[in-house]
Amino acid sequence: MKVLLWCAALALAVLPVQAADFPKTVTVKVGSDVGTSNDRAARLLASYIGRYLPGSPQVAVENVPGASGARLAHQMVVTEPKDGAVVALVPTDLVRSHLVDPSILDFDPSTLEWVGGLIAPVQLCVTSKQAPIRIADLGDEDTK
């Protein structure tokens, strides 16, 4: 379901583009290695997204691992075409890292167009049974 919503969001973002003007091939680039959750999400997206874009282009997936997605994001800002031919899946941590310490990246990730996300991040905090912390109050009454 999330993939279809993401496809719809991307299709709406390019709605004003005529099919003749849209690239014949779209590359979905992934800022991680083959087999990771981002890679699997990109391949799932690639299997659906072509039919929702103008002209129903062919869709290919390319992995660009390196620097936790920063290498791919840098490519998107500096070298990739701005015509919709390349879509990138980069970790959301990249943006958060830049907000905390702008010197981490040599570009501003806010210059990218953010469409949405395919994977809901899961964050887990654990502690030893011997620690004085028992259960964090997460607002869920069932955990108390």
C-alpha positions in Angstrom: 0.0 0.0 0.0 2.8 2.4 0.9 4.5 1.7 -2.4 1.3 2.6 -4.3 1.0 5.9 -2.3 4.6 6.7 -3.0 4.0 6.0 -6.7 1.0 8.3 -6.7 2.9 11.1 -5.0 5.7 10.9 -7.5 3.3 10.8 -10.4 1.5 13.9 -9.1 4.8 15.7 -8.8 5.4 15.2 -12.5 1.8 15.6 -13.6 2.3 18.8 -15.6 5.0 17.0 -17.7 3.7 15.6 -21.0 4.6 12.0 -21.9 6.6 13.1 -24.9 8.8 15.3 -22.6 9.3 12.7 -20.0 12.5 10.4 -20.1 12.0 7.0 -21.7 14.0 5.4 -18.9 13.9 6.3 -15.2 16.7 5.1 -12.9 15.9 4.6 -9.3 19.2 4.9 -7.4 19.7 3.5 -4.0 22.3 4.9 -1.5 23.0 1.5 0.0 24.2 -2.0 -0.9 22.2 -4.7 -2.7 20.0 -6.7 -0.3 19.5 -3.9 2.3 16.0 -2.8 3.2 16.4 0.4 1.1 17.5 -1.8 -1.9 14.5 -4.0 -1.5 12.1 -1.0 -1.3 13.7 0.5 -4.4 13.2 -2.7 -6.4 9.6 -2.9 -5.2 9.0 0.7 -6.2 10.7 0.1 -9.6 8.3 -2.7 -10.3 5.3 -0.4 -10.0 6.3 3.2 -10.7 6.7 3.1 -14.5 3.0 2.6 -15.1 2.2 5.8 -13.1 4.6 8.1 -14.8 4.0 9.9 -18.1 4.7 7.6 -21.1 5.1 4.5 -18.9 9.0 4.6 -19.0 11.2 1.6 -18.3 12.6 1.7 -14.8 16.0 0.4 -13.7 17.6 0.2 -10.2 21.2 1.2 -9.6 23.0 0.9 -6.2 25.4 3.7 -5.3 26.6 2.7 -1.8 28.9 5.0 0.1 29.0 7.3 3.0 25.6 6.2 4.3 23.8 7.7 1.3 25.8 11.0 1.2 27.6 9.9 -2.0 24.3 9.4 -3.9 22.8 12.6 -2.5 25.9 14.5 -3.6 25.5 13.0 -7.1 21.9 14.1 -7.2 22.8 17.7 -6.4 25.9 18.0 -8.6 25.8 15.6 -11.5 22.5 13.9 -12.1 20.0 15.3 -14.7 17.1 17.4 -13.3 14.6 16.1 -15.8 13.0 13.2 -13.7 15.3 10.6 -15.3 16.8 9.8 -11.9 15.1 9.2 -8.6 17.1 8.5 -5.4 16.3 6.7 -2.2 18.6 8.0 0.5 18.4 7.4 4.2 16.5 10.1 6.1 19.4 10.2 8.6 21.3 12.1 6.0 19.1 15.2 6.5 19.1 14.9 10.2 22.9 14.6 10.3 23.1 17.8 8.2 20.8 19.7 10.6 22.9 18.7 13.6 26.3 19.3 11.9 26.2 21.1 8.5 29.9 20.5 8.1 29.2 16.7 7.6 28.1 17.3 4.0 29.7 19.4 1.3 26.3 20.3 -0.1 22.9 21.3 1.2 20.4 18.4 1.1 17.5 20.9 1.2 18.3 21.7 -2.5 16.9 18.2 -3.3 13.2 17.7 -4.0 11.8 15.4 -1.3 8.8 13.3 -2.5 8.3 10.9 0.4 9.5 7.8 2.0 8.9 4.1 1.5 10.1 2.7 4.8 8.9 3.8 8.2 12.0 4.0 10.4 12.0 1.8 13.5 14.0 3.1 16.4 14.7 0.9 19.5 16.2 1.8 22.8 17.3 -0.9 25.1 18.9 -1.0 28.5 20.3 -3.7 30.9 17.9 -5.3 33.4 20.3 -4.1 36.1 19.9 -0.4 35.1 17.5 1.8 37.2 15.4 2.4 34.1 12.4 0.1 33.9 10.0 1.1 31.1 9.9 4.3 29.1 6.7 6.2 29.0 5.9 6.1 25.3 2.3 7.1 25.7 1.0 3.6 25.3 -0.9 2.5 28.4 -0.4 -1.2 27.4 3.3 -1.1 28.1 3.0 0.0 31.8 
